[in-house]
């Protein structure tokens, strides 16, 4: 009886902790993101490329002769962008940066190079299989992974991507991790269909 009561208490405490856990992560990430909008940034090296609508740094999409007066931060940059370009155009730019972040190909790479890089997109499919179908991980761990990837995505979305996709590397840590889990699930499933076992 004592063991049952203790187990019931543990589950009660766990259910009480979960909402606090989720809320605290969201608040911490939101606070970091908010502070990031107020941190001073270099007007020439950082602010102007963003104002020029650069999806990838060094490749301006809008007015190349645009200027901004210090002090510069993301808040003043986006305030200027929204006044000059409008909400829809700025939203479109953010979405294109996110697309660039998750795309392995680049317009300045050769066709063969891009074809080879395109094959890596299968990692996303296998990672999704691992994320949604694996039962090895707790809800808290999944939530941590999703919020981390979302935060990293938004940082690039509000600034710019790099020509060599180096901002993709922190996200690929999660992608490759879940892709490995997904591949394991696929191999186990195939082994069961063939009547063999995977060591």
C-alpha positions in Angstrom: 0.0 0.0 0.0 2.8 2.4 0.9 4.4 1.8 -2.5 1.2 2.5 -4.3 0.7 5.8 -2.3 4.3 6.8 -3.0 3.9 6.1 -6.7 0.7 8.1 -6.7 2.5 11.0 -5.1 5.3 10.8 -7.5 2.9 11.0 -10.5 1.1 13.9 -8.9 4.4 15.8 -8.3 5.4 15.0 -11.9 2.2 16.3 -13.3 2.6 19.5 -11.2 6.2 20.0 -12.4 5.6 19.5 -16.1 3.6 22.8 -16.7 6.2 24.7 -14.7 9.0 23.1 -16.8 7.4 24.0 -20.1 6.5 27.5 -19.0 10.0 28.2 -17.7 11.7 27.1 -20.9 9.3 29.3 -23.0 9.9 32.3 -20.7 13.6 31.9 -20.7 13.8 31.6 -24.5 11.4 34.5 -25.0 13.5 36.7 -22.6 16.7 35.9 -24.4 15.0 36.7 -27.7 13.6 39.9 -26.4 16.9 41.0 -25.0 18.5 40.2 -28.3 16.3 42.8 -30.0 17.7 45.5 -27.6 21.4 44.5 -27.7 23.5 47.1 -29.7 24.7 45.7 -33.0 27.2 47.0 -35.5 25.4 49.3 -37.9 27.6 48.7 -41.0 28.4 45.0 -40.6 25.1 43.7 -39.2 22.3 46.2 -39.3 22.7 47.3 -43.0 22.7 43.8 -44.5 19.5 43.1 -42.6 18.0 46.4 -43.8 19.0 45.5 -47.4 16.8 42.4 -47.2 19.7 39.9 -47.3 18.5 36.3 -47.2 22.2 35.2 -47.3 24.8 37.6 -46.0 26.5 39.6 -48.8 23.6 39.1 -51.2 21.2 42.1 -50.7 17.7 41.8 -52.2 16.6 45.4 -51.7 18.2 48.9 -51.8 22.0 48.5 -51.6 22.5 52.2 -50.8 20.4 52.2 -47.6 21.8 53.6 -44.4 21.0 53.8 -40.7 22.2 56.0 -37.9 23.5 54.6 -34.6 22.6 53.4 -32.1 21.5 50.2 -33.9 19.7 47.2 -32.6 17.2 44.7 -34.1 14.3 46.7 -32.8 15.3 49.9 -34.7 16.2 47.9 -37.7 12.9 46.2 -38.0 11.0 49.4 -37.2 12.7 51.0 -40.2 12.1 47.9 -42.4 8.4 47.8 -41.5 8.0 51.5 -42.2 9.8 51.2 -45.6 8.7 47.8 -46.9 5.5 46.9 -45.0 4.6 43.9 -42.9 4.0 41.4 -45.8 7.3 42.0 -47.5 9.2 41.7 -44.2 7.3 38.5 -43.3 8.1 37.1 -46.7 11.8 37.9 -46.2 11.8 36.1 -42.8 10.3 33.0 -44.3 12.8 33.0 -47.2 15.6 33.2 -44.6 14.2 30.2 -42.7 13.8 28.3 -46.0 17.5 29.1 -46.8 18.5 27.8 -43.4 16.9 24.4 -44.0 18.0 24.1 -47.6 21.4 22.5 -48.3 21.6 23.9 -51.9 22.8 27.3 -52.9 22.3 29.2 -56.2 26.0 29.9 -56.5 27.0 26.2 -56.3 27.3 24.0 -59.4 24.4 21.8 -60.5 26.3 18.6 -59.5 27.2 20.1 -56.1 23.5 21.0 -55.5 22.3 17.5 -56.6 24.6 15.9 -54.1 23.6 18.3 -51.4 19.9 17.7 -52.2 20.3 14.0 -51.1 20.8 15.2 -47.6 17.2 16.3 -47.4 16.2 12.7 -46.6 17.7 13.4 -43.1 14.7 15.5 -42.4 12.2 12.8 -43.3 14.1 10.1 -41.3 14.4 12.6 -38.3 10.6 13.2 -38.4 10.1 9.4 -38.2 12.4 9.2 -35.2 10.7 12.2 -33.5 7.1 11.1 -33.9 7.4 7.3 -33.7 10.1 6.7 -31.1 8.9 6.1 -27.5 12.4 6.3 -26.0 12.2 10.0 -25.0 10.1 11.9 -22.5 7.8 14.7 -23.4 10.1 17.2 -21.7 13.1 16.1 -23.8 11.1 16.5 -27.0 9.9 19.9 -25.9 13.5 21.0 -25.2 14.5 19.9 -28.7 11.6 21.6 -30.4 12.0 24.9 -28.5 15.8 24.9 -29.1 15.4 24.3 -32.9 12.6 27.0 -33.0 14.8 29.5 -31.2 17.8 28.9 -33.5 15.5 29.1 -36.5 14.1 32.5 -35.4 17.5 33.9 -34.8 18.4 33.3 -38.4 14.9 34.4 -39.6 15.4 37.8 -38.0 19.0 38.3 -39.1 20.3 36.4 -42.2 21.7 33.1 -43.3 25.3 32.5 -44.2 26.6 31.5 -47.6 28.2 28.3 -46.2 25.2 27.3 -44.1 27.2 27.3 -40.9 24.1 28.5 -38.9 22.5 25.2 -39.9 25.1 23.2 -37.8 23.4 23.6 -34.4 20.1 22.5 -35.8 21.7 19.5 -37.6 22.7 18.2 -34.2 19.0 17.6 -33.4 18.3 16.5 -37.0 21.0 13.9 -37.1 20.2 12.7 -33.6 16.6 12.0 -34.5 17.6 10.7 -37.9 19.7 8.0 -36.2 16.7 7.1 -34.0 14.4 7.0 -37.1 16.9 4.9 -39.0 17.0 2.4 -36.1 13.2 2.2 -36.2 13.2 1.6 -39.9 15.8 -1.1 -39.7 13.9 -2.8 -36.8 10.7 -2.6 -38.9 12.4 -4.1 -41.9 14.0 -6.9 -39.9 10.6 -7.8 -38.5 9.1 -8.0 -42.0 12.0 -10.2 -43.1 11.9 -12.3 -40.0 15.4 -11.4 -38.8 16.7 -9.4 -35.9 18.8 -6.2 -35.8 21.6 -6.3 -33.3 
